[in-house]
Amino acid sequence: MKRFGEFEAVGGIDFTISRGEVFGFLGPNGAGKTSTMRMIACMSPRSGGVLRVTGRDPETDGSEIRRTIGLVPQDDALDSELSVLDNLHIYGRYFDLPRKEIRKRAQVLLEFAQLGERANTKVDELSGGMRRRLTIARALISRPQLMILDEPTTGLDPQARHLVWDRLHQLQSEGVTLIITTHYMDEAEQLCDRLVVMDQGLIVASGTPRELIDSIVSKEAVELRLDPGDATGLVEGLGTLVDRVEMLGDRLCLYGKDGDAILERVLGLGIHPISSFVRRAGLEDVFLALTGKSLND
């Protein structure tokens, strides 16, 4: 539980993360994700309840817990005027590691992040993807048991995102536990073994990505862009063929077991959308069903 004065940012949530698991937090802005992550990272005290991180209590063992955690914030916060290698060396000193050990670990991490040829390059000369990989590598200098990553691939191009995903899969294979927040639904489906959906400080659903999709939303979705005024008549004419309808700005999303049949019925009603496509329902649809918001709200 986390309160700021009279405002309850995080309610009585309950979850357990297993060693070596990739665990995701999804939610709109203000849902309580950041407050929860800060409590796990021993950056903010809880207001009530019980919290254990790597088996310890942050209230009494905060400094010891922090030594076992690698933190990747949304903003890279690197020393931009220093080289890639110097960033690793300086961060290693925060953990009182011997200089010889830091040099050894830094070389391994440069290869892990595919930055070996950039060791002496200043950070402000790196691309966004390179800076993100350096931030992850820097967080690993202490060989943490747990990595907390806030929006790890925000702003990256698809190629850079996939490279970061590959590095995170490698960390999991080495037994590192990962906690991730993300607004990218393909990222959550690719990376997370389990996840929770938060809204207004509470967990409103939890499970594997596939479990959430199968249990909360219909199998397929039809997205339509319509002229103003067409949506009302369309909803009334579909009857029992549609399980649920969502308005998404200038789009109408229709959910059911057979997307092609829904689209055929739409066209049969004499309604001709500006554009249309049938797709498999996903985590974005789960989120809309649970909160009435898109993940970017």
C-alpha angles and dihedrals in degrees: 000000000000127000132181103197106303093343116098106209095175123024130198098312121170127198141137127211119205124221111270093016127132105224124186135204117204126183145120121269109292095024093121099258096123093045090051093048092049091053091050090049091052090242096117128030119239118245094216145340131054125301127179124181117189085347095304136106113245091212093063104019103035097129093049092048093050089056089060096048130084113204124202108184124200090251113056096225092193124159095258097193093053128077125260091254094047090054090057093045095050093047091050090057090060086069093049091244116165112259092239091054092047091053090050094049093043092058091052092048093049089059092044090054093041090239099119093118091048098053093117097036118112114246094238088063093057127098120246091258092051092049090050092051090048091052090053092046091049091053088055096056091096092049093239125203090214131039121198113197123186111200092331097189104031111144096011125128117244094262093051091046092054091049091053089048089053091052091050092049087052091053091051091050087056091056100259115146113228129202113190138183116195143160092205110096095195087054092053091048092047099046112025124087088187136358144183128222114219129197129170092354096308136099106244097178140003138184142088116320091252093048092053094048094047096046102040110033137037121263098256140025132206116206118202133184108207140182112256112278097025097092098071094052091046095054092048092050098050097067115172095349091087122062095196142353128213128187110218107183106281092356134082118210119202121193129204146121095272116038095182091054091050092051091047090052091050091054090044090059088062094251115136113194121210086237137351141181139174119226142166113268114252145177093292087062091048089054093049091050093051102040108014088234136099116242091252095056 
